[in-house]
Structure formats: structure tokens, C-alpha cells
Amino acid sequence: MRRHVLLSLLLTLTLLGGLPANAQSPHVEGIQIGLSTDRVSITAGFSGADLTIFGSLEDADPLFARQGRYDVVVVLEGPGRPVMVRRKDRVLGIWMNLESETFENVPVSYSVATTRATQDITDPNSYKRLALGANNIYMRPADTTEAPATIQEFTAALRQRKVANGLYSENPGGVEFLSQNLFRATVRLAPNVPVGTHKARAFLFKNGAFVKETSAQLEIRKSGFEQTIFRFAHNHGPSYGLLCVLLAMATGWLGRMVFKRD
Amino acid sequence: MGIYLPIAEISVNIFVLLAMGAAVGFLSGMFGVGGGFLITPLLIFYNIPPAIAVATGANQVIASSFSGALSHMKRGTLDFKLGGVLLAGGVVGSTFGIYVFALLRSIGQLDLFISLLYVVLLGTVGGLMLFESVNALRATRSGAAPVLKKSGQHNWIHRLPLKMRFRASKLFVSVIPVIGIGMAIGFLSSIMGVGGGFIMVPALIYLLRVPTNVVIGTSLFQIIFTSAYTTLVHASTNYTVDVMLAFLLMVGGVAGAQYGAKAGQKLRGEQLRALLALLVLAVAIRLAIDLFITPANLYSLTTADIG
């Protein structure tokens, strides 16, 4: 079951912007994205969703737009958390965790949507400069004294695991231009998407060169019931545990009433 | 139909969980065990994080043992005094177990330790049970009368000091081994998410020589409290009890147990024990294989709590 969460649009089209001061280019492009709601709730039936973000270009050059030379990359980045990567090695025939490396402030999730294949939009160096894309996020190791080769190995493993979990994803063609100025981006929310404050960012490229960036915030949280349970469990551990015990006893007792055997 | 587990933070299929609970409930009703030793590995096979599988397994065990203990209480096959002493040991063992659990979790060896404990304990208990029941089956087939151990026989345990009288069990024995067994069960309960019935029952019968009819009721009685205590402590220190997951398992389990008990009455004791032994061994072998084959992913991620 996949639900389509529509986050709808809210755009301010500044079509009649003043004359640009820049003499070289008659157009000073801008980019806007808008979320009508700043909250997405995860309900009991949640098994991943597509999130739609609308946006617009400001002062776009009609000639470039017609030729499809504007590209947009939209990123939905989850909250940053410290992550420990562990590697299993064989000890006496048994596989056990031995080496580990901690990284600080790793985005829990990172989904990208682009107008076309990433390598066609701009060159790898610009991506690196912008720290854009799952392979370019900077992962800061907690222990910087570690050998660079080890850090590299664990960084690669971290990215690979995140991609395998569906938390880091790419959706080429996920951004579509609906008109010359208006675009729609579809980013994937994995079933295990983390709760917290997510950041939606949009990057505008013109002819392969980075022009502008904009961002908006989005709160992903569990819906009423799940959130209540989660919060209760974390804030009132002992009472929550007691409730779990009582629930189990009630279920056992009821079960005996319903299926009386003796 | 999918359902989102609030603590495990993943989406699972509601029917898979109900069926899992029902299947384990059926077996536990049939063999008279709590079923925790089956539910926790099954949850782990179903990709529930081991820490959550263990704590939630302990919670689920309460329901089945409470229901079972009620019927034993009615029949008078429950020794409250013996259960109480076992429990005193259980609380100590459980507290220690939860400390070890948190420690192993922080150094990243929890999953390995849980698997190893399962393999060793299930392998030993399953192997011994299979050996004993196959011998019994052979003996009945060849027509020889089964040799019963005399309950009056004394071993070294009966020479220990601090003796105490347990009337319902017709027992006069030192409290040291009783508390010791309780502690061991409490420790296993908190680390493995099991009630420990599969260890407690043979220990009470063979070590303390408690009459068999009192053993199951008393063991269930103490398991309720040990697993309740384990659930409470896991809930307040590790936040790993998922009430939604536990509830689905309980509902399936309570229903399955009733049918299992009926099916169990149609089988003979030795046959039942041989089947249970095979089941226990199968779980142990499956877990052992996972320890030795090269894992699909050498790397694992955990969100470090301290930044």
C-alpha cells in the first residue's frame, strides 16, 4: 500500500521582476519551493510514500527553458545523527563485530530527485563542491586520527548500507517541469523514514552551472496514536512497562475466559 | 495489511505477526512451554532488531504464563512458597542480566551473545531431550517397563545447609540451589527474552526432585513475575518493549495455545518430548548456521546515542 502524500504548492511567481542590474545576463534566476503543510504524519498503515513538492523558477529565460537547459535537483534530507559503523570479522569461525567507526551528524535519510540523470546535469566537481548527492555528503569521523584508508572504507560502507536500507535514494526524472516556470518534484519516503525535522532543498542549474539554492523545513512525525505511545515509552518508561505487563495479564486472563477448557 | 510499530519504528505485516503468535501459541499449548525461546528467534528472523525482539518476547511470555498459571492455581498444582523463593533469586538474576544486556549492546556484541546463548542452551536441552525420549520410545517398543528414578533418592544438593520446607511440593531442601536456579532463569529471561520454562522444568525435576505435577504450575508462576520484572526494567532502561508488537503476538498466542493443548492430548508423552526436542534443535541449528556462514553484509549501522 503506497499512499501519495501531496504536499501541494504555494508559489509566488514574481513574473514581473524589475530589470536586472547584471548587464551580462538579462535574467537573474531564482528558485522557490513551497510546502502547504509543514508536517507529515506516519500512521499505523505507513509503508513508505511519495512526497510531492512544487516549486517555481523566477525570472527564467524563456529560451533556455524551452530548450530544457534548466535543471533542478531536489533533496529531502533527514535529521543528522551520530552513526556507528561496525564491521564483522571472523573469529574462530564465528562472525562477530570487531572494528567500528563513529561518524558525527550523518543525515538519517537523504532522497534526491532530479530532472534527468545526475551526470547530465553538471560535472562531478560541482556536486562535490555543493556536497550534493548521497556520495558527496561529508561524513565527519568522530576519531580523526584513524588511518584515511579505514575512514574511507567505513564511509563507503555507511553509504552503501543507507542505500540498501532505502534511506538514501535517487530518483532521476523525479523533477518534472509542468510549465516553463513551474516544476514538481517527487521524493521517496522510505517505510523506515526517521521522524524529526527534515530539510527540503532545491538546487537550480543553468546550462550545467549552479545558480541558486533554496530550502524549506518539513516535520515528519508519528501520527497521534503512535506518537503518544513512543513519547510515553520514552518519557515514562516504568509506567509504560507496567502498562505492558498489565496488558499481557489481561490478554492472558481474557484468553482463558474465551477458550475455557477446565 | 501493514502496521507501523511505534517502538521498533518499522512497518510489518499484521497477519504475519498474528500467525507467528498463533503458531508459537499452538506449540506452547501442545508442549506446555511458554514459547519465548521460539518467539524471540522468529522475530529476529523477521528482521525485528534483536534488542526489541528480546524485550518484547519477555512481555509476550507474561500473557501465556499467566493464562497457564491460572489453570494450575485452580487445580492446586502451584507451590507459592517455592515459587516465591525462586522469584527472589529471579529478580537478582534479572537485574544483573539487564546490566549485561546494556553493556553488550553498547560494545556491539549483543546480537552475537544472544545467538550464542540460544545455540548453546537450545542445542544442549534439545539434544538431551531427544536422547532421553528416543530411549524411552525404544524401551516401550521393545516392551521393557520404563525405569523410573526413585523420588526419594538424594544427591549432593540435599546436603547443603539452610533447609526449608515446601509443603505443596513435599520437599525439604536447602534454599541455596532454589535461589540459584531462580537467578539463572532471571538472567536468561532478561538476555534472551524467554520465560526459561525449558530450563526451569528439567532443573526442578532432576535437581530438586519436585513432583512433576507441581513443577509446571510453579514454573509458570515464577515466570510471570520474572518476565514482568524483565519487561519493566527493559521498558525503563532500554526503551525496547514494543507494546503493539507484543499485543499482536499475545492475541495470536492465546488463541493458538488452546488448540495446541487439545492436539497435545492426542500424543503420548515420549512422542511429544521427541517432537519438542526436534523443534528446539532445529531453532538451534538455524541460529548456529547464521553464526558461521559469511553474512551478506559485513557492515552494520547503529545510531550512537552519545554524540
Chai-1 contact restraints between the chains, C-beta under 6 A:
chainA,res_idxA,chainB,res_idxB,connection_type,confidence,min_distance_angstrom,max_distance_angstrom,comment,restraint_id
A,A44,B,I3,contact,1.0,0.0,6.0,A-B,restraint_1
A,A44,B,Y4,contact,1.0,0.0,6.0,A-B,restraint_2
A,G45,B,G2,contact,1.0,0.0,6.0,A-B,restraint_3
A,F46,B,Y4,contact,1.0,0.0,6.0,A-B,restraint_4
A,F46,B,S11,contact,1.0,0.0,6.0,A-B,restraint_5
A,S47,B,G2,contact,1.0,0.0,6.0,A-B,restraint_6
A,S47,B,S11,contact,1.0,0.0,6.0,A-B,restraint_7
A,R81,B,T303,contact,1.0,0.0,6.0,A-B,restraint_8
A,P82,B,A304,contact,1.0,0.0,6.0,A-B,restraint_9
A,P82,B,G307,contact,1.0,0.0,6.0,A-B,restraint_10
A,V83,B,L301,contact,1.0,0.0,6.0,A-B,restraint_11
A,V83,B,T303,contact,1.0,0.0,6.0,A-B,restraint_12
A,M84,B,T302,contact,1.0,0.0,6.0,A-B,restraint_13
A,M84,B,A304,contact,1.0,0.0,6.0,A-B,restraint_14
A,V85,B,Y299,contact,1.0,0.0,6.0,A-B,restraint_15
A,V85,B,L301,contact,1.0,0.0,6.0,A-B,restraint_16
A,R86,B,G108,contact,1.0,0.0,6.0,A-B,restraint_17
A,R86,B,S300,contact,1.0,0.0,6.0,A-B,restraint_18
A,R87,B,L298,contact,1.0,0.0,6.0,A-B,restraint_19
A,R87,B,Y299,contact,1.0,0.0,6.0,A-B,restraint_20
A,K88,B,P295,contact,1.0,0.0,6.0,A-B,restraint_21
A,K88,B,L298,contact,1.0,0.0,6.0,A-B,restraint_22
A,G93,B,F292,contact,1.0,0.0,6.0,A-B,restraint_23
A,I94,B,L291,contact,1.0,0.0,6.0,A-B,restraint_24
A,W95,B,P295,contact,1.0,0.0,6.0,A-B,restraint_25
A,M96,B,L112,contact,1.0,0.0,6.0,A-B,restraint_26
A,N97,B,G108,contact,1.0,0.0,6.0,A-B,restraint_27
A,T102,B,A304,contact,1.0,0.0,6.0,A-B,restraint_28
A,A157,B,Y299,contact,1.0,0.0,6.0,A-B,restraint_29
A,R161,B,Y299,contact,1.0,0.0,6.0,A-B,restraint_30
A,R161,B,L301,contact,1.0,0.0,6.0,A-B,restraint_31
A,P191,B,S11,contact,1.0,0.0,6.0,A-B,restraint_32
A,N192,B,I10,contact,1.0,0.0,6.0,A-B,restraint_33
A,E226,B,Y4,contact,1.0,0.0,6.0,A-B,restraint_34
A,E226,B,P6,contact,1.0,0.0,6.0,A-B,restraint_35
A,I229,B,P6,contact,1.0,0.0,6.0,A-B,restraint_36
A,F230,B,P6,contact,1.0,0.0,6.0,A-B,restraint_37
A,A233,B,I7,contact,1.0,0.0,6.0,A-B,restraint_38
A,A233,B,Y239,contact,1.0,0.0,6.0,A-B,restraint_39
A,H234,B,Y239,contact,1.0,0.0,6.0,A-B,restraint_40
A,G237,B,A235,contact,1.0,0.0,6.0,A-B,restraint_41
A,G237,B,S236,contact,1.0,0.0,6.0,A-B,restraint_42
A,P238,B,S236,contact,1.0,0.0,6.0,A-B,restraint_43
A,Y240,B,A235,contact,1.0,0.0,6.0,A-B,restraint_44
A,G241,B,T231,contact,1.0,0.0,6.0,A-B,restraint_45
A,G241,B,L232,contact,1.0,0.0,6.0,A-B,restraint_46
A,G241,B,A235,contact,1.0,0.0,6.0,A-B,restraint_47
A,G241,B,S236,contact,1.0,0.0,6.0,A-B,restraint_48
A,C244,B,N59,contact,1.0,0.0,6.0,A-B,restraint_49
A,C244,B,T231,contact,1.0,0.0,6.0,A-B,restraint_50
A,C244,B,V241,contact,1.0,0.0,6.0,A-B,restraint_51
A,C244,B,V243,contact,1.0,0.0,6.0,A-B,restraint_52
A,V245,B,I62,contact,1.0,0.0,6.0,A-B,restraint_53
A,V245,B,A228,contact,1.0,0.0,6.0,A-B,restraint_54
A,V245,B,T231,contact,1.0,0.0,6.0,A-B,restraint_55
A,A248,B,N59,contact,1.0,0.0,6.0,A-B,restraint_56
A,A248,B,I62,contact,1.0,0.0,6.0,A-B,restraint_57
A,A248,B,A63,contact,1.0,0.0,6.0,A-B,restraint_58
A,M249,B,F66,contact,1.0,0.0,6.0,A-B,restraint_59
A,T251,B,A63,contact,1.0,0.0,6.0,A-B,restraint_60
A,T251,B,M250,contact,1.0,0.0,6.0,A-B,restraint_61
A,T251,B,V254,contact,1.0,0.0,6.0,A-B,restraint_62
A,G252,B,A63,contact,1.0,0.0,6.0,A-B,restraint_63
A,G252,B,F66,contact,1.0,0.0,6.0,A-B,restraint_64
A,G252,B,S67,contact,1.0,0.0,6.0,A-B,restraint_65
A,G255,B,S67,contact,1.0,0.0,6.0,A-B,restraint_66
A,G255,B,V254,contact,1.0,0.0,6.0,A-B,restraint_67
A,R256,B,S67,contact,1.0,0.0,6.0,A-B,restraint_68
A,R256,B,L70,contact,1.0,0.0,6.0,A-B,restraint_69
A,F259,B,Q258,contact,1.0,0.0,6.0,A-B,restraint_70
A,D262,B,S71,contact,1.0,0.0,6.0,A-B,restraint_71
